[in-house]
């Protein structure tokens, strides 16, 4: 991928290994990297978002801009899907197809492409790997979908896939020096930690083992605690969303209630 240090780049970041490493890698080559997190209302997102905020903080890169949280609730579409309810989560014996979230990349991209178009950011990057088996991770899908969105707004935002020809071991070696203990792969976190039993935890373990790298992850199932600092409470991180409005509203109501009792 050709990089122009002066050209900003948005990156869809989930807090998982691949997208987190992509943020860290691009931050060393660009003056401005904009991490975007799309919140769907999935059962693991509170923990995932906390990990992402902590990872971005631990990168300590002046190039990484404040995290932008974009809202895209899917409960009305997904209904009682395991990703919403947190029940019957695919375990470590399940096939990759069991964790497919229908339309996920389309939902991610519609928000990200429009955000980039409106904020004059010329490209958004994602981190699907060569081994990704899903239909919404093909070059044909990305070209067609981004083309349709750009046509609808008379835009020209590019979708960049830097890791499309790489495997998990390749990416892990690229990010070996990064604070990977603060990434989250788990789809059923327990007490803020990787459960150690789900499909994605198994994939994470295998990735580190295949790469010949120590796994810094704290897995709830095994009681493994490799000595990582406490994740919660995470250090404050600026977030562009409506969260601050809701917090100020709650504070105002509490103050008003206290005053009424005086």
C-alpha positions as CSV (number, residue, x, y, z in Angstrom):
1,X,0.0,0.0,0.0
2,X,1.3,3.4,-1.0
3,X,1.4,5.8,2.0
4,X,1.4,9.5,1.9
5,X,2.3,10.7,5.4
6,X,0.2,13.9,4.9
7,X,-2.9,12.0,3.8
8,X,-5.3,11.2,6.7
9,X,-6.7,7.7,6.9
10,X,-9.8,6.4,8.8
11,X,-9.6,2.8,10.1
12,X,-12.5,0.6,11.2
13,X,-11.3,-0.6,14.5
14,X,-13.2,-3.3,16.5
15,X,-10.6,-3.7,19.3
16,X,-9.6,-7.1,17.9
17,X,-6.0,-8.1,17.0
18,X,-6.0,-7.4,13.3
19,X,-7.7,-3.9,13.3
20,X,-5.8,-2.8,16.4
21,X,-2.5,-3.7,14.8
22,X,-3.5,-1.9,11.6
23,X,-4.1,1.2,13.6
24,X,-0.8,0.9,15.3
25,X,1.1,0.3,12.0
26,X,-0.6,3.1,10.1
27,X,0.0,5.5,13.0
28,X,3.8,5.1,12.4
29,X,3.5,6.2,8.8
30,X,0.8,8.9,8.8
31,X,0.3,12.3,10.5
32,X,-3.4,11.5,11.2
33,X,-5.2,8.2,11.7
34,X,-8.9,8.3,12.7
35,X,-10.1,5.1,14.4
36,X,-13.8,4.5,13.9
37,X,-15.9,2.1,16.0
38,X,-19.4,1.1,14.9
39,X,-21.6,0.2,17.8
40,X,-24.3,-2.4,16.8
41,X,-25.7,-3.2,20.3
42,X,-24.0,-6.7,20.4
43,X,-23.6,-8.4,23.7
44,X,-19.8,-8.0,24.0
45,X,-19.4,-4.4,22.8
46,X,-19.1,-2.7,26.2
47,X,-16.0,-4.8,27.0
48,X,-14.7,-4.5,23.5
49,X,-15.0,-0.8,23.4
50,X,-13.2,-0.5,26.8
51,X,-10.3,-2.6,25.4
52,X,-10.1,-0.5,22.2
53,X,-9.9,2.7,24.2
54,X,-7.2,1.3,26.4
55,X,-5.2,0.0,23.4
56,X,-5.4,3.3,21.7
57,X,-4.2,5.0,24.9
58,X,-1.3,2.6,25.3
59,X,-0.1,3.2,21.8
60,X,0.7,6.7,22.9
61,X,0.9,7.9,19.3
62,X,0.3,11.6,18.5
63,X,-1.0,10.5,15.1
64,X,-4.0,8.6,16.5
65,X,-7.0,10.9,16.7
66,X,-9.8,10.7,19.2
67,X,-11.9,7.6,18.8
68,X,-15.2,8.2,16.9
69,X,-18.1,6.0,17.9
70,X,-20.8,5.6,15.3
71,X,-24.2,4.1,16.1
72,X,-25.8,1.4,14.0
73,X,-28.2,-0.7,16.2
74,X,-29.2,-4.0,14.7
75,X,-31.5,-5.5,17.4
76,X,-34.5,-4.9,15.2
77,X,-32.9,-6.9,12.4
78,X,-31.0,-9.6,14.3
79,X,-33.8,-10.2,16.8
80,X,-32.8,-13.1,19.1
81,X,-29.5,-13.9,17.4
82,X,-26.8,-15.1,19.8
83,X,-24.8,-11.9,19.1
84,X,-27.6,-9.9,20.7
85,X,-28.7,-12.2,23.5
86,X,-25.3,-13.6,24.5
87,X,-26.9,-17.1,24.7
88,X,-25.6,-20.2,22.8
89,X,-22.4,-18.4,21.7
90,X,-20.4,-20.5,19.3
91,X,-17.8,-22.4,21.3
92,X,-14.2,-23.4,20.5
93,X,-15.3,-26.5,18.6
94,X,-17.6,-24.6,16.2
95,X,-16.7,-23.8,12.5
96,X,-15.9,-20.3,11.3
97,X,-19.3,-20.1,9.7
98,X,-21.0,-20.2,13.1
99,X,-19.7,-16.7,13.9
100,X,-20.8,-15.0,10.6
101,X,-22.8,-11.9,11.3
102,X,-25.0,-11.2,8.3
103,X,-24.3,-7.9,6.6
104,X,-21.7,-6.8,9.1
105,X,-19.2,-5.4,6.6
106,X,-22.0,-3.6,4.7
107,X,-23.2,-2.0,8.0
108,X,-19.7,-1.1,9.0
109,X,-18.9,0.5,5.6
110,X,-22.1,2.5,5.1
111,X,-21.4,4.5,8.3
112,X,-17.6,4.7,7.7
113,X,-17.8,5.8,4.1
114,X,-20.4,8.5,4.8
115,X,-18.3,9.7,7.8
116,X,-15.2,9.9,5.6
117,X,-17.1,11.7,2.8
118,X,-18.5,14.3,5.3
119,X,-15.2,14.8,7.1
120,X,-13.0,15.0,3.9
121,X,-11.0,11.9,4.8
122,X,-10.1,10.3,1.4
123,X,-9.9,6.6,2.5
124,X,-11.0,4.1,5.1
125,X,-9.1,0.9,5.9
126,X,-10.3,-2.4,7.1
127,X,-8.3,-5.5,8.2
128,X,-9.9,-8.7,6.7
129,X,-7.3,-11.4,6.2
130,X,-6.6,-13.7,3.3
131,X,-8.3,-16.6,5.2
132,X,-11.6,-14.7,5.8
133,X,-14.2,-17.1,4.3
134,X,-17.2,-14.8,4.3
135,X,-19.0,-13.4,1.2
136,X,-18.8,-9.8,2.5
137,X,-14.9,-10.0,2.7
138,X,-14.2,-10.4,-1.0
139,X,-12.6,-7.8,-3.2
140,X,-15.7,-7.9,-5.4
141,X,-18.0,-7.0,-2.5
142,X,-15.8,-4.1,-1.3
143,X,-15.5,-2.6,-4.8
144,X,-19.3,-2.9,-5.5
145,X,-20.4,-1.6,-2.2
146,X,-18.1,1.3,-1.9
147,X,-18.9,2.2,-5.5
148,X,-22.6,2.2,-4.8
149,X,-22.2,4.4,-1.7
150,X,-19.9,6.8,-3.5
151,X,-22.3,7.0,-6.4
152,X,-25.1,7.9,-4.0
153,X,-23.3,10.9,-2.6
154,X,-21.1,11.8,-5.5
155,X,-18.1,10.9,-3.4
156,X,-14.7,9.2,-4.0
157,X,-13.8,7.6,-0.7
158,X,-11.6,4.5,-1.2
159,X,-11.7,1.3,0.8
160,X,-8.2,0.0,1.6
161,X,-7.5,-3.6,2.6
162,X,-3.8,-3.7,3.6
163,X,-4.0,-7.2,5.1
164,X,-6.0,-8.9,2.4
165,X,-3.1,-11.1,1.3
166,X,-1.8,-11.8,4.8
167,X,-2.5,-14.5,7.4
168,X,-2.9,-14.1,11.2
169,X,0.7,-15.1,11.9
170,X,1.9,-12.4,9.5
171,X,-0.2,-9.7,11.2
172,X,0.8,-10.8,14.7
173,X,4.5,-10.5,13.9
174,X,3.9,-7.0,12.6
175,X,2.2,-6.1,15.9
176,X,4.4,-8.1,18.3
177,X,5.8,-4.9,20.0
178,X,2.3,-3.4,20.4
179,X,0.2,-3.6,23.7
180,X,-1.8,-6.6,22.4
181,X,-2.9,-7.5,25.9
182,X,-5.4,-4.7,25.6
183,X,-7.1,-6.1,22.5
184,X,-10.3,-8.2,22.6
185,X,-11.2,-11.1,20.3
186,X,-13.8,-12.7,22.6
187,X,-17.5,-12.9,21.7
188,X,-18.5,-13.9,25.3
189,X,-16.3,-11.9,27.7
190,X,-16.6,-12.7,31.4
191,X,-15.8,-10.1,34.1
192,X,-14.1,-8.0,31.4
193,X,-11.8,-10.8,30.3
194,X,-11.6,-13.3,27.4
195,X,-13.9,-16.2,28.2
196,X,-11.3,-18.7,26.9
197,X,-14.1,-21.0,25.5
198,X,-15.6,-19.3,22.5
199,X,-14.8,-19.6,18.8
200,X,-12.9,-16.4,18.7
201,X,-10.8,-17.1,21.8
202,X,-9.8,-20.4,20.2
203,X,-8.8,-18.5,17.1
204,X,-6.8,-16.1,19.2
205,X,-4.9,-18.8,21.1
206,X,-4.1,-20.6,17.8
207,X,-2.9,-17.3,16.2
208,X,-0.3,-16.7,18.9
209,X,0.8,-20.3,19.0
210,X,1.2,-20.5,15.2
211,X,3.2,-17.3,15.2
212,X,5.5,-18.6,18.0
213,X,4.7,-15.6,20.1
214,X,3.8,-15.5,23.8
215,X,0.0,-15.0,24.4
216,X,-0.5,-12.0,26.7
217,X,-4.2,-12.7,27.1
218,X,-6.0,-13.2,30.4
219,X,-8.4,-16.0,29.9
220,X,-11.3,-16.4,32.4
221,X,-11.8,-20.1,31.8
222,X,-8.2,-21.1,32.7
223,X,-7.6,-18.5,35.3
224,X,-4.6,-17.4,33.4
225,X,-3.4,-13.9,34.5
226,X,-0.2,-13.1,32.7
227,X,0.3,-10.0,34.8
228,X,-1.4,-7.4,32.6
229,X,-2.4,-4.2,34.5
230,X,-6.1,-3.9,35.4
231,X,-8.2,-2.9,32.4
232,X,-10.9,-1.2,34.4
233,X,-11.3,1.6,34.9
234,X,-9.6,2.5,31.6
235,X,-7.9,5.9,31.3
236,X,-10.1,8.7,29.9
237,X,-10.1,8.8,26.1
238,X,-11.9,11.4,24.0
239,X,-14.8,9.9,22.1
240,X,-16.9,11.6,19.5
241,X,-20.4,10.3,20.2
242,X,-23.5,11.3,22.1
243,X,-22.2,9.6,25.3
244,X,-21.0,12.9,26.8
245,X,-24.5,14.4,26.3
246,X,-26.1,11.6,28.2
247,X,-23.6,11.8,31.0
248,X,-24.1,15.6,31.4
249,X,-27.9,15.0,31.4
250,X,-27.6,12.5,34.2
251,X,-25.4,14.8,36.2
252,X,-27.8,17.7,35.8
253,X,-30.7,15.5,37.0
254,X,-28.8,14.4,40.1
255,X,-27.8,17.9,41.0
256,X,-31.4,19.2,40.5
257,X,-32.7,16.4,42.7
258,X,-30.2,17.2,45.4
259,X,-31.1,20.9,45.3
260,X,-34.8,20.1,45.7
261,X,-34.1,18.2,48.9
262,X,-32.3,21.1,50.5
